Amino acid sequence: MVRTRFAPSPTGYLHIGGARTALFSWLYARKHGGTFVLRIEDTDLERSTPESVDAILQGMAWLNLDYDEGPFYQTQRFDRYNEIIQQWLAEGKAYYCYASQEELDALRETQMARKEKPRYDGRYRDFTGTPPAGIKPVVRFKNPTEGEVVINDMVKGRVVVQNSELDDLIIQRSDGSPTYNFTVVVDDWEMKITHVIRGDDHLNNTPRQINMLKALGVEPPIYAHLPMVLGEDGQRLSKRHGAVSVLQYKEAGYLPDGLLNYLARLGWSHGDQEIFSREELIQYFDLGHINGAPGKFDADKCLWTNQQHMLMHSGLALAPHVAPHLVAAGIDLEQGPELPVVCELLKERAKTLAELAMQAHYFYGDPVVFDNALVEKYWQTESAKGVLSHLSNQLALLDDWSVAGIHDAMATAAKDNGVKMGQVGMPFRLALTGSGQSPAIDEVAMVLGKTVVLRRLAHAISLLG
């Protein structure tokens, strides 16, 4: 059975690149009816924080990337890591290294002066003498010195690395804590991970990890190293490119499926199709269709993709996502029409949930500020007061409060006052919304309801003197 994992380090928020890695791992597991594991790699005790763990869990929850097992925390497995280190020391697969930092710095300087690749030279690999005083040793893995490591990567293809190119990496620090490359190996083995899908910045670690898995006597998983996500300038995505935290997109009013759709298309394709439902992503996802070149994050394309997903959703589906934005703005949703109805009316005019929420304000409170330029243009005319008064009378008589009924009342007001429909519609829109931007005003009036419409018209007429 397929078992994938997402294994972030909690040293910051869940960023866009990490979210894409999580998505691809999740999709592969779901596509093959497998298991998706969440593992928090918190061995960096100085930089890992509970706040970062919380941000990662919140990001995963918002994206609906549900995990079947976990979260597992590496800091809770230190005893197990130490067991294996002690076993390797006894078996001669690892050794204590007593090289001081000064020694290692001098070695590095010498190698660089010779224009050699800086690397540990194995000076304590076969050491049997008396350990130097005052040095707390690290433990190093005894990497094979001959042969090669072959990685049949599902994205990169066949990658071959000579063991002579690899040095003996540290698997336990002098303070007794295990290192990243070692804990990953133990966890992938014991959690029975079959496919490791991760960023290609980890590709250099893979040969070492494969050698350690072989030292454990187990078959390595299948690897798929994803190309990096770059900014539009071709540089590695960072804060200077704008919102890079997943939760920033939540705050900005993106739908989780809109963001995931864009991230899926950032390096993966299925023909010419651009917009995918979550079910379609699972159905079509294939690691073989991942482009080997880095993907460039295009903020405009991401926004467009989100807009397409908003259009795909019904007002009923959008309402739970929009409500928090309105509540945060101090809007009382009890003081207006049903939110799903408002969302259905406004969704074609907004690219984000936040934008839709901003446009919805006038449905939940009478306007107190009116656009000055529009007031001058549409209210400060000879016909405005008469038109609005006539319209108010017509609407008051309506038994059928419908879009058609409201439209007929507007047409009657225009005809009886000898003006065009625009000279009814714009003053009416201003009275109901305070601005000149809204869906068709007869639709807005129908949703607001008769009582609210007549009240706002009366207020507008009073302002006209």
C-alpha positions in Angstrom: 0.0 0.0 0.0 1.2 3.5 -0.8 2.2 5.5 2.2 3.4 9.2 1.8 4.4 11.8 4.3 4.6 15.5 4.7 7.4 16.4 7.1 7.8 20.1 7.8 10.2 21.7 10.2 8.4 24.0 12.6 10.7 27.0 12.2 8.1 29.3 10.6 4.8 29.3 8.9 3.5 26.8 6.3 4.7 28.5 3.2 3.6 28.1 -0.4 6.3 25.7 -1.4 5.7 23.5 1.6 1.9 23.5 0.9 2.6 22.3 -2.7 4.7 19.5 -1.4 2.0 18.6 1.1 -0.6 18.7 -1.7 1.4 16.4 -4.0 2.0 13.9 -1.2 -1.6 14.0 -0.2 -2.8 13.7 -3.8 -0.6 10.7 -4.5 -1.8 8.9 -1.4 -5.5 9.7 -2.2 -5.1 8.7 -5.9 -3.8 5.2 -4.9 -6.0 4.7 -1.9 -3.0 4.9 0.4 -2.1 6.6 3.7 -0.9 10.2 4.2 1.2 10.8 7.3 2.0 14.1 9.0 5.4 14.3 10.8 6.7 17.4 12.5 10.5 17.4 12.2 11.4 19.5 15.3 14.9 18.3 16.1 16.2 21.8 15.6 15.5 22.7 19.3 16.8 26.3 19.0 14.6 27.3 16.0 11.5 25.1 16.4 8.6 26.8 18.2 5.1 25.8 19.3 3.7 28.8 17.4 5.2 27.4 14.2 3.7 24.0 14.9 0.3 25.6 15.4 0.7 27.6 12.2 1.5 24.4 10.2 -1.5 22.6 11.7 -3.8 25.5 11.0 -2.6 25.8 7.4 -3.1 22.0 6.8 -6.6 22.2 8.4 -7.6 25.3 6.3 -6.4 23.6 3.1 -8.4 20.4 4.1 -5.3 18.3 3.6 -6.4 15.7 6.0 -3.8 13.3 7.3 -4.5 9.7 8.2 -1.8 9.4 10.8 0.0 11.9 13.0 1.1 14.4 13.7 4.2 12.6 14.9 6.9 14.7 16.7 10.5 13.7 16.3 11.4 15.2 19.7 9.2 12.5 21.3 11.3 9.8 19.6 14.8 10.6 20.9 15.0 7.4 22.9 14.4 5.3 19.8 17.0 7.3 17.7 19.5 6.8 20.5 18.9 3.0 20.5 19.8 2.7 16.9 22.9 5.0 17.2 24.1 2.7 20.1 23.4 -0.3 17.9 25.4 1.1 15.0 28.3 2.0 17.3 28.4 -1.6 18.5 28.2 -2.9 14.9 30.9 -0.6 13.6 28.4 1.3 11.4 29.0 4.6 13.3 31.8 6.0 15.3 32.7 8.8 17.8 34.4 11.8 16.3 36.5 13.9 18.6 37.5 16.6 16.1 37.3 20.0 17.7 35.7 22.9 15.9 39.1 24.5 15.5 40.4 21.4 13.8 37.4 21.3 11.4 37.8 25.0 10.6 41.5 24.5 9.8 40.7 21.5 7.6 38.1 23.5 5.7 40.5 26.4 5.1 43.2 24.0 3.9 40.8 22.3 1.5 39.5 25.5 0.1 43.0 26.9 -0.4 43.7 23.8 -2.5 40.4 24.4 -4.3 39.0 21.1 -3.0 35.4 20.5 -2.0 35.3 21.1 1.8 34.5 17.8 3.6 35.3 15.9 6.7 38.3 13.7 6.0 37.4 10.7 8.2 40.3 11.3 10.6 38.5 9.5 13.5 36.9 6.8 11.3 39.1 4.0 12.6 40.4 5.7 15.8 41.3 3.3 18.6 43.5 5.5 20.7 42.8 7.5 23.9 40.1 10.2 23.3 41.5 13.8 23.6 40.6 15.4 26.9 37.8 18.1 27.0 36.1 17.1 23.8 32.4 16.0 23.7 32.3 13.8 20.7 29.7 13.7 17.9 28.7 10.4 16.3 29.3 10.0 12.6 27.8 7.5 10.2 30.4 5.3 8.5 29.5 5.9 4.9 30.7 3.3 2.3 33.8 4.5 0.5 33.3 2.5 -2.6 30.5 1.9 -5.1 27.7 4.2 -6.0 24.2 5.1 -5.0 21.5 5.0 -7.8 18.3 7.0 -7.3 15.5 6.2 -9.7 13.7 9.5 -9.1 10.1 9.7 -10.3 10.7 13.4 -11.3 14.4 13.7 -11.9 15.0 10.4 -13.5 18.1 8.3 -12.8 20.6 10.0 -10.6 23.9 8.4 -9.8 26.3 9.5 -7.0 29.7 7.9 -6.2 30.2 7.0 -2.5 33.6 8.5 -2.7 31.9 11.9 -3.1 30.2 11.5 0.3 31.8 12.1 3.7 30.8 10.7 7.1 27.9 12.8 8.2 27.1 13.6 11.8 24.1 11.7 13.1 24.3 12.7 16.7 25.5 16.1 18.0 27.8 16.6 21.0 24.8 17.4 23.2 23.2 14.0 22.4 20.5 15.3 20.0 20.1 13.4 16.7 20.4 15.2 13.4 17.9 15.7 10.6 19.3 13.3 8.0 19.4 10.5 10.5 16.0 11.0 12.1 14.4 11.1 8.7 15.8 7.7 7.8 14.6 6.1 11.0 11.1 7.6 10.7 10.7 6.8 7.0 11.6 3.2 7.8 9.5 2.7 10.9 6.5 4.6 9.5 6.7 2.4 6.4 6.8 5.3 4.0 6.8 3.9 0.4 7.1 7.2 -1.5 9.1 10.3 -0.4 7.8 13.3 -2.2 9.7 16.5 -1.3 11.5 19.5 -2.7 14.6 19.0 -4.8 16.6 21.0 -2.3 16.7 17.6 -0.4 18.2 15.7 -3.4 21.7 16.1 -2.0 20.6 14.4 1.2 19.1 11.4 -0.6 22.3 9.3 -1.3 23.4 9.6 2.4 19.9 8.6 3.5 19.8 5.6 1.2 23.1 4.4 2.5 21.8 4.7 6.1 18.6 2.8 5.1 20.8 0.0 3.7 22.8 0.0 7.0 19.5 -0.7 8.6 19.0 -3.6 6.2 15.8 -2.1 4.6 14.8 -1.2 1.1 14.7 2.6 0.5 11.4 4.2 -0.5 10.7 5.6 -4.0 11.8 9.2 -4.2 10.2 12.1 -6.2 12.0 15.4 -5.9 9.9 18.4 -6.9 11.4 21.5 -8.5 11.5 24.6 -6.4 8.8 27.3 -6.5 10.4 30.6 -7.7 9.1 34.2 -7.6 8.2 35.9 -10.9 11.8 37.3 -11.0 13.2 33.8 -11.0 14.5 34.0 -7.5 13.6 31.6 -4.7 10.2 32.5 -3.3 10.5 34.7 -0.2 8.8 37.4 1.8 9.8 40.1 -0.8 7.5 38.4 -3.3 4.4 39.2 -1.1 2.2 36.7 0.7 4.1 33.4 1.1 2.3 32.0 4.2 -0.7 29.9 3.5 -2.6 31.6 6.3 -2.0 35.0 4.6 -4.1 33.7 1.7 -6.8 32.7 4.0 -6.9 36.2 5.5 -6.8 37.7 2.0 -10.0 35.7 1.1 -8.8 32.9 -1.0 -10.8 29.6 -1.2 -8.7 26.6 -0.1 -9.5 24.8 -3.3 -8.7 27.8 -5.3 -5.2 28.0 -3.9 -4.7 24.3 -4.1 -5.7 24.3 -7.7 -3.1 27.0 -8.5 -0.4 25.2 -6.6 -1.2 21.9 -8.3 -0.7 23.6 -11.7 2.6 25.0 -10.6 4.7 22.4 -12.2 2.0 19.7 -12.9 -0.4 19.5 -15.9 -3.2 17.4 -17.3 -3.5 18.4 -20.9 -4.7 22.0 -21.3 -7.1 21.9 -18.3 -6.6 24.8 -15.9 -9.4 24.6 -13.4 -9.8 21.4 -11.3 -12.1 20.3 -8.6 -10.5 18.5 -5.7 -12.0 15.2 -7.0 -10.5 15.9 -10.4 -7.0 16.6 -9.0 -7.1 13.2 -7.2 -8.4 11.5 -10.3 -5.8 12.9 -12.7 -2.7 13.4 -10.5 0.4 11.6 -11.7 4.0 12.3 -10.6 5.1 11.5 -14.2 3.5 14.7 -15.4 5.5 17.0 -13.2 7.7 19.4 -15.1 11.3 19.1 -14.1 11.8 22.9 -14.3 11.1 25.2 -11.4 7.6 26.8 -11.3 7.2 30.5 -11.2 4.6 31.9 -8.8 2.3 34.2 -10.7 0.1 36.2 -8.3 -2.3 37.3 -11.0 -2.9 33.8 -12.2 -3.4 32.6 -8.6 -6.0 35.3 -8.2 -7.7 34.4 -11.4 -7.8 30.7 -10.4 -9.4 31.6 -7.1 -12.0 33.7 -8.9 -12.9 30.7 -11.1 -13.4 28.6 -8.0 -15.7 31.2 -6.5 -17.8 31.1 -9.6 -18.0 27.3 -9.4 -19.3 27.5 -5.8 -23.0 28.2 -5.0 -23.9 31.0 -2.6 -24.7 28.4 0.0 -21.1 26.9 -0.3 -19.5 30.4 -0.3 -21.3 31.7 2.8 -19.4 29.9 5.5 -16.1 31.2 4.0 -17.4 34.8 3.7 -19.0 35.0 7.1 -15.7 35.3 9.1 -14.7 38.3 7.0 -17.9 40.1 7.7 -17.9 39.3 11.4 -14.3 40.5 11.6 -15.5 43.8 10.1 -18.1 44.1 12.9 -21.1 43.2 10.7 -24.1 41.7 12.4 -25.4 39.1 10.0 -28.7 39.0 11.8 -29.4 42.5 10.5 -29.9 41.6 6.9 -30.8 38.9 4.3 -29.6 35.4 4.3 -25.9 35.4 3.5 -26.0 32.6 0.9 -28.5 34.8 -1.1 -26.1 37.7 -0.9 -23.1 35.6 -1.9 -25.0 34.2 -5.0 -25.8 37.8 -6.1 -22.3 39.2 -5.6 -19.9 36.3 -6.5 -19.5 37.3 -10.2 -18.2 40.7 -9.1 -15.5 39.6 -6.7 -12.1 37.8 -7.1 -11.7 37.0 -3.4 -14.0 36.3 -0.4 -12.7 39.5 1.3 -13.7 41.5 -1.8 -17.1 39.9 -1.8 -17.5 40.6 2.0 -16.6 44.2 1.4 -19.3 44.6 -1.3 -21.8 42.9 1.0 -21.7 45.6 3.7 -24.7 47.6 2.5 -26.9 44.5 2.8 -26.4 44.6 6.6 -26.7 48.3 7.4 -28.2 51.4 5.9 -25.5 53.5 4.1 -24.4 56.5 6.2 -22.0 57.9 3.6 -22.8 58.6 0.0 -20.4 59.0 -2.9 -20.1 62.8 -3.2 -19.5 62.8 -7.0 -22.6 60.6 -7.6 -24.7 62.7 -5.2 -23.9 65.8 -7.3 -24.5 64.0 -10.6 -27.7 62.0 -9.8 -29.3 63.6 -6.7 -28.7 67.3 -7.3 -31.0 67.4 -10.3 -34.5 68.8 -10.8 -36.0 65.3 -11.3 -34.3 63.3 -8.6 -36.6 64.0 -5.6 -39.7 63.5 -7.7 -38.4 60.4 -9.3 -37.4 58.8 -6.0 -40.7 59.8 -4.3 -42.7 58.4 -7.2 -40.7 55.2 -7.1 -41.2 54.9 -3.4 -45.0 55.2 -3.8 -44.9 52.6 -6.6 -42.9 50.1 -4.5 -45.1 50.6 -1.5 -48.1 49.5 -3.5 -46.3 46.3 -4.7 -47.9 43.0 -3.5 -45.5 40.9 -5.6 -42.0 41.8 -4.2 -40.0 40.3 -7.0 -37.3 41.4 -9.5 -39.9 41.7 -12.2 -42.3 43.7 -9.9 -39.5 46.1 -8.8 -38.4 46.5 -12.4 -41.9 47.4 -13.5 -42.2 50.0 -10.7 -39.0 51.6 -11.9 -40.2 51.6 -15.5 -43.5 53.3 -14.3 -41.5 56.0 -12.4 -39.4 56.7 -15.4 -42.4 56.9 -17.8 -44.5 59.1 -15.4 -41.6 61.5 -14.8 -40.6 61.7 -18.4 -37.0 60.4 -17.8 -34.9 57.5 -18.9 -34.4 54.3 -16.8 -30.9 55.4 -16.0 -32.3 58.5 -14.3 -34.3 56.2 -12.0 -31.7 53.4 -11.6 -28.7 55.4 -10.5 -30.5 57.6 -7.9 -32.1 54.4 -6.6 -28.8 52.6 -6.5 -27.2 55.4 -4.6 -30.1 55.5 -2.1 -29.8 51.7 -1.4 -26.0 51.2 -1.5 -24.3 54.6 -1.0 -22.3 54.0 -4.2 -22.6 53.5 -7.9 -21.3 49.9 -7.9 -23.7 46.9 -7.4 -25.4 44.1 -9.2 -28.7 45.0 -11.0 -30.5 47.3 -8.6 -33.8 45.5 -9.0 -32.1 42.3 -7.8 -30.4 44.2 -4.9 -33.8 45.7 -3.9 -35.5 42.3 -4.0 -32.8 40.8 -1.7 -32.9 43.7 0.7 -36.7 43.4 1.2 -39.5 45.9 1.0 -39.2 47.4 4.5 -35.5 48.2 4.1 -35.9 49.6 0.6 -38.7 51.9 1.6 -36.7 53.1 4.7 -33.6 53.9 2.7 -35.6 55.7 0.0 -37.3 57.8 2.7 -33.9 58.7 4.1 -32.6 59.6 0.7 -35.6 61.8 -0.1 -35.2 63.6 3.2 -31.6 64.4 2.3 -32.8 66.0 -0.9 -34.7 68.7 1.1 
